[in-house]
Amino acid sequence: MCYFHINDLLAEKGGVPSKERFESYYKEPGTLKNRYVRYVKTNLGKKTAWSKLENLIKTQNFVSIEQSSPIIDWGKAVTIEL
């Protein structure tokens, strides 16, 4: 199972948000440090995300959950009681 967020595949536009925009979106103090830390966390590795997705598609055989269900031994699957 893998996951790519659509935002990982989009080119970043806009840079570090203003204090007001940051605070209204994230509901936390928009200090310069907080804004830059969030910016770096959000954009770190984005440059290579598209090529990683392309490589994953080329090198792996994917099936749907419906197709995989009959070949999984559900008796051996780990379960978590909630």
Secondary structure as the mmCIF struct_conf table of DSSP 4:
data_model
#
loop_
_struct_conf.conf_type_id
_struct_conf.id
_struct_conf.beg_label_comp_id
_struct_conf.beg_label_asym_id
_struct_conf.beg_label_seq_id
_struct_conf.end_label_comp_id
_struct_conf.end_label_asym_id
_struct_conf.end_label_seq_id
HELX_RH_3T_P HELX_RH_3T_P1 ILE A 6 LEU A 9
BEND BEND1 LEU A 10 LEU A 10
HELX_LH_PP_P HELX_LH_PP_P1 ALA A 11 GLU A 12
BEND BEND2 GLY A 14 GLY A 14
BEND BEND3 VAL A 16 VAL A 16
HELX_LH_PP_P HELX_LH_PP_P2 PRO A 17 SER A 18
HELX_RH_AL_P HELX_RH_AL_P1 LYS A 19 TYR A 26
BEND BEND4 GLU A 28 GLU A 28
HELX_RH_AL_P HELX_RH_AL_P2 LEU A 32 ASN A 43
TURN_TY1_P TURN_TY1_P1 LEU A 44 GLY A 45
HELX_RH_AL_P HELX_RH_AL_P3 LYS A 46 THR A 59
HELX_RH_AL_P HELX_RH_AL_P4 ILE A 65 SER A 68
HELX_RH_3T_P HELX_RH_3T_P2 SER A 69 ILE A 71
BEND BEND5 ILE A 72 ILE A 72
HELX_RH_3T_P HELX_RH_3T_P3 TRP A 74 LYS A 76
BEND BEND6 ALA A 77 ALA A 77
#
